[in-house]
Amino acid sequence: MNCNMKNFVEELKWRGMIHDIMPGTEEELMKGPASAYVGIDPTGDSLHIGHLVSIMILKHFQACGHKPYALVGGATGMIGDPSMKSQERNLLDEATLAHNVECIKAQLGKFLDFNSDAPNKAELVNNYDWMKDYSFIDFTRDIGKMITVNYMMSKDSVKKRLSRDSSEGMSFTEFSYQLLQGYDFLYLYEHKGVKLQLGGADQWGNITTGTEMIRRKCAGEAFALTCPLITKADGGKFGKTEKGNIWLDATRTSPYQFYQFWLNVSDADAERYIKIFTMLDRETIEAAIASHRECPERRELQKLLAREVTIMVHGEAEYENAVRASGILFGKATSEDLRKLDEKTFLDVFDGVPTFEIERSKLPIGILDALAVETSIFPSKGEARKMIQNNGFSINKEKFTDFGASLSEADIIDGKYILAQKGKKDYYIIKING
């Protein structure tokens, strides 16, 4: 084994990232640098954190001295995989898939080294490139004859789908997915020397179909390794919120929302996730977990997890912005901190906060009229005056102590918002229209 290489399987084991592994895989990787691939479905133009486990496995594979391939399924994305799905997917056109592939490659570049001169630099491949000119007749003659229907029917992904959908069954399109994914492995084995496919636990059947094709056509040996499907400790679905998926694309899920997701995971989940979703070494992680158990209320483990993942996906500057934004709600933030937020982050931070509207033409407006007449932040001018006099009211995170003063254009943030605060926790947004 090359002295610059690390034991990939051993690394995944202590991180809890192995679900199934084909016998001989570890021994094969100990012989020297190897190549492996993960298939990514390009049905959207952004990855979400459900993709992160397999991406992190590729990242570890490269860090251990091996060469990773990211395969985007431009061809298979037009079909849809039946694995663990309750219904057939919508099929995408070529232009949409091409757009999605470009966006996904840009996101993968945050995790994998595609551009260096290193012999194990990552490569992106698209199965559309080798499938687009492969005729149906040729494919069924060359590939279809390798695998029996009995073999394909024995796969859990097929059996589960058929048992679930006895009334509708499974289309031939979906049934053929297994052959297509198996052929991807065969193609990469023959043309790129790839001997290992990595993926989620639900992909085991498709991956082993590929190893079987390689054995039958090339009399070669190929390997499979899958990672667990990540769940939450309470049994809930990982990566889902009330608003849907947590995306890697900052326009879909802001860095602030992304940071908050990791910050708010449970203690039990934080202990698992910090091993899976960061590159921190074992000593650092074990020390962090031990420290967290001594004082869990400080949520230091969640803060470390959120920091590492947010920087990896969005960079240091966006992480700092997310921390600053979090401090606005929960810490001692200033008006200056508030004004540094972009509009989307401002609205994310104060999501669900009661909002009132005042026409711009009414500015400047006396504070008491603003709080008790134009809005109902206070039920009366008297109550507003009393809280202002008692130093319990703020505008844009600064104490507002003069009940005879007015709100003006100078108080507006992002051209349209004023933040009012009663006491420590009650926030209100005044939106300026016009």
Secondary structure, 3 states (H helix, E strand, C coil): CCCCCCCHHHHHHHHCCCCEECCCHHHHHHCCCCEEEEEECCCCCCCEHHHHHHHHHHHHHHHCCCEEEEEECCCHHHCCCCCCCCCCCCCCCHHHHHHHHHHHHHHHCCCCCCCCCCCCCCEEEECHHHHCCCCHHHHHHHCHHHCCHHHHHCCHHHHHHHHHCCCCCCCHHHHCHHHHHHHHHHHHHHHHCCCEEEEEHHHHHHHHHHHHHHHHHHCCCCEEEEECCCECCCCCECCEECCEECECCCCCCCHHHHHHHHHCCCHHHHHHHHHHCCCCCHHHHHHHHHHHHHCHHHCHHHHHHHHHHHHHHHCHHHHHHHHHHHHHHHCCCCHHHHHCCCHHHHHHHCCCCCEEEEEHHHCCEEHHHHHHCCCCCCCCHHHHHHHHHCCCEEECCEECCCCCCEECHHHCECCCEEEEEECCCEEEEEEEEC
